[in-house]
């Protein structure tokens, strides 16, 4: 495998790891803020935070799946000279997992933003 492909796999793995870390941090932070800051939450806001947490968990699951798929593709490479290893963007399952991870992560951020805005108290 050439250096460009190695670098592409390293970058894909690092991006997935960072997004899993961010999703985990958002889960922990939102749970802490929910308990300490937001006391009276309306039912629609409860649905928003529950949806955000579900989306974050799903994002973490797809990120973990993407990391396992990266490892599987690299494990199939028999040697450094193996040119049969495709670029990460060409691996069908990996591409789908990464897109799902990104989509659920962005949906969770949008739901967290809506939750925060719905609980703002002016004045």
Secondary structure, 3 states (H helix, E strand, C coil): CCHHHHHHHHHHHHHHHHHHHHHHHHHHHHHHHHHHCCCCCCHHHHHHHHHHHHHHHHHHHHHHHHHHHHHHHHHHCCCCCCCCCCCHHHCHHHHHHHHHHHHHHHHHHHHHHHHHHHCCCCC
